[in-house]
């Protein structure tokens, strides 16, 4: 009696073990219904069509949103954060060229008239000024350049030409006067999109700390033509009484400032920043001269300690 029950139980167990692989194989492919993985080819086809249509709509919607966003909110020539909302702020900094090989240094040093000594500084200026001398290297240059002056401001989309002839003798053909121990240092204002200078063009409203020779120049040029006073003025001087004595006479080319018709900067194609060539005509040799240059406009902040609105460098000619 017991043996018959055990035999019946063992038969039942063996039967259940055969059912599982049979059902799984039917799930993979049921030869009776033609289903594959539980779906007929027709149902698989419908599902595939649905997924293709669904994801096509999703991808198309994504690209429509992205294109709309780029066209209306991101302009490659117009920064989203400007002036007081940007990292640069509302007050442009002042820079100089040529730069020393060590980025931590501000010393321009060479040995007199030896070409091998001043070659580095000359090459630096040649490279920096190449886009001014060969305007075709700048995208869009030659197509939208306008000959500006204080009476002829650039039309929309045009940029003002920079006349390199106004820098003479601070030109490449003259080795930027380095070979005569009277080097030329170029100054430029950093670009801030949309920034407009507020000029010191009123002779009765000039700051007391402005150098006397610059005040005299502003009064003279205002008397000649009031429009010519619309400049971001520039002045350079020795930092200490000894430096002021050793720096010698200075000439600013083509003007002691950046003409106002170059502003505002709107990132137009071919735009070149105006430059001022500071010609140190007879600096004393054999000694380090500390030089400070300052940009003058009502909306340019000045702080010597924080180096705002001012640039410092040293000159040493052996």
Secondary structure, DSSP 8 states (H G I E B T S, - for coil): -HHHHHHHHHHHHHHHHHHHHHHHHHHHB-TTT--BTTB-HHHHHHHHHHHHHHHHHHHHHHHHHHHHHHHHH-BTTB-SS-GGGSSS-SS--EEEES--SSTT--EEEE-TT-HHHHHHHHHHHHHHTHHHH-GGGSTTTTTSEE--BTTB---TT-EE---GGGGTTSSGGGGGGGGGT--EEEEEE---BT--------GGG--TTS-HHHHHHHHHHHHH-GGGG-EEEEEEEESSHHHHHHS--EEEES-SEEEGGG-SB---TT-----EEEEE-S--SSSEEEEEEEEE-TTS--BTTTTBSEEEEEEEE-
